[in-house]
Amino acid sequence: MKLFKRLSEKLSTKTTAPNHGMIKPVDVDFDLSKNEFLDNLTKHAVDLYEKKCDIKNFSKLVLSDPENTTHNQLVEELFKKGAVDPLEDEKLEKLADNSRFLRDLGLLD
């Protein structure tokens, strides 16, 4: 019997895993202000990641074939059909006053 007790004590001490760096979900203090801060931080990080991906994909598309000039023909056809020129002074003025556009460019907070 003594041998069995000693063996069981050895095994029980070896099988308990150390609790380094682990927390019990029951012991977590759910502070709402911290959760709100982390939610906003996560949302901001996702927005920055999406913006970075958009810029990367746009750059890849624009720089894919600089010798391709078919876009000029497409623009000329659109103007013939009555499309409005976005580079007119009036249109540029409206775009310069567009706060959403300026925020997207990072020029406004």
C-alpha positions as CSV (number, residue, x, y, z in Angstrom):
1,M,0.0,0.0,0.0
2,K,2.8,2.4,0.8
3,L,4.3,1.9,-2.6
4,F,1.0,2.7,-4.3
5,K,0.6,5.9,-2.2
6,R,4.1,7.1,-3.1
7,L,3.5,6.3,-6.8
8,S,0.2,8.2,-6.8
9,E,1.8,11.2,-5.1
10,K,4.6,11.3,-7.7
11,L,2.2,11.0,-10.6
12,S,-0.1,13.6,-9.2
13,T,2.7,16.1,-8.8
14,K,4.0,15.4,-12.3
15,T,0.7,15.7,-14.0
16,T,-0.2,19.1,-12.7
17,A,0.7,21.6,-15.4
18,P,2.2,24.9,-14.4
19,N,-0.2,27.8,-14.7
20,H,2.3,30.3,-16.2
21,G,0.7,33.0,-18.3
22,M,-2.8,31.4,-18.2
23,I,-5.8,33.1,-16.7
24,K,-9.1,31.7,-15.7
25,P,-12.1,33.2,-17.5
26,V,-13.9,33.4,-14.2
27,D,-11.2,35.6,-12.7
28,V,-11.2,38.1,-15.6
29,D,-12.3,41.6,-14.6
30,F,-14.7,42.7,-17.4
31,D,-14.2,46.4,-17.4
32,L,-16.5,47.9,-20.0
33,S,-14.3,50.9,-20.7
34,K,-11.4,48.6,-21.5
35,N,-13.6,46.5,-23.8
36,E,-14.9,49.6,-25.6
37,F,-11.3,50.9,-26.0
38,L,-10.2,47.6,-27.5
39,D,-13.2,47.4,-29.8
40,N,-12.4,50.9,-31.1
41,L,-8.8,50.0,-31.4
42,T,-9.6,46.8,-33.3
43,K,-12.0,48.7,-35.6
44,H,-9.3,51.3,-36.3
45,A,-6.8,48.6,-37.1
46,V,-9.2,46.9,-39.5
47,D,-9.9,50.2,-41.2
48,L,-6.1,50.9,-41.6
49,Y,-5.6,47.3,-42.9
50,E,-8.4,47.7,-45.5
51,K,-7.0,51.1,-46.6
52,K,-3.5,49.6,-47.0
53,C,-5.0,46.7,-49.1
54,D,-6.9,49.1,-51.2
55,I,-3.9,51.2,-51.9
56,K,-1.8,48.2,-52.6
57,N,-4.4,46.7,-55.0
58,F,-4.9,50.1,-56.8
59,S,-1.1,50.6,-57.2
60,K,-0.8,47.1,-58.6
61,L,-3.6,47.8,-61.1
62,V,-2.3,51.2,-62.1
63,L,1.3,50.0,-62.6
64,S,0.5,46.7,-64.2
65,D,1.0,47.8,-67.8
66,P,2.2,51.4,-68.4
67,E,2.3,50.9,-72.2
68,N,-1.5,50.1,-72.3
69,T,-3.3,53.3,-73.5
70,T,-6.8,51.8,-74.2
71,H,-8.1,53.9,-71.3
72,N,-7.7,57.0,-73.4
73,Q,-10.0,55.6,-76.1
74,L,-12.6,54.6,-73.4
75,V,-12.5,58.2,-71.9
76,E,-13.0,59.7,-75.4
77,E,-16.0,57.4,-76.0
78,L,-17.5,58.4,-72.7
79,F,-17.2,62.1,-73.5
80,K,-18.8,61.6,-76.9
81,K,-21.8,59.9,-75.0
82,G,-22.1,63.0,-72.8
83,A,-20.2,62.1,-69.7
84,V,-19.1,65.0,-67.5
85,D,-15.4,65.8,-67.3
86,P,-14.3,65.3,-63.7
87,L,-11.4,67.7,-64.2
88,E,-13.5,70.7,-64.8
89,D,-12.8,73.6,-62.4
90,E,-16.3,73.4,-60.9
91,K,-16.0,69.6,-60.2
92,L,-12.5,70.0,-58.7
93,E,-13.8,72.8,-56.5
94,K,-16.6,70.6,-55.1
95,L,-14.1,67.8,-54.6
96,A,-11.8,70.1,-52.7
97,D,-14.6,71.0,-50.3
98,N,-15.7,67.4,-49.8
99,S,-14.8,66.7,-46.1
100,R,-15.4,62.9,-46.5
101,F,-12.9,62.8,-49.4
102,L,-10.3,64.8,-47.4
103,R,-10.8,62.5,-44.4
104,D,-10.2,59.5,-46.7
105,L,-6.9,61.1,-47.8
106,G,-6.0,61.6,-44.2
107,L,-5.9,65.4,-44.5
108,L,-8.7,65.9,-41.9
109,D,-9.3,64.3,-38.5
